Amino acid sequence: MAFIDRIANDNRNVFMNTQQLGRRHTWNGKEFITVPDEEMQLKRANNNVVDVSWDNNRGEMLLWTVKEDFPDRVVPYELIFFDNRPYRVIRVQEDEGMLGILIGAEQPRAITGK
């Protein structure tokens, strides 16, 4: 098996495995498996330092998904609905068959006591 095939296999069967990290969500009403990563986005916003006391109230989230399995097109600055909530696509990157999609909430997110 070629190296690129092993990466694709790991992407789908390990990283996106719903018994491991992957979770089912919807993108414009279409179901797909993704790994939402709010911590990585917070690190990027805070220059690689995790500071959970700081909240920019923008509600950004980084989504990782297998490019082949993504149910729709993704265009920067487009308004989309992720789990029936409005977000705007901020940035899209592709790396080794994976899409990294940064989305930002159109409305400030509520502060919860969790």
C-alpha positions, 0 to 999 in steps of 0.5 A: 500500500502506498504512503498516500493510501495509508494516510487516506485510510487513517483519515477515514478509519481513525481520525473520522471514526465516530467511536474515536474523534469523529462526530455527525453534524450537518452542513446546510442540512446534509449530514457528514462526519467531522472533528470540530476543534475549538481549542486549536482555533483558540490557540491560533487566536491567542498565539498558541497559548490556551487561555480559556478565560479569554473569549472573543465572543466570535464563536469560531470553530475549526472543522476537520473532515475528509474531502471526498466525504464532504457533502457540499462545496465550501467557499470562503465568506459564504454563509452556511448553516452548521447544525442549523446555526448560521456561520460564515466560512472564514478560511478553507485549507486542504491537506493530505485529503483533509479539509480544514474549514474555519467557520465563524458565528454570525451571532455572538455565542451565549456564555454558558456556565459549563 
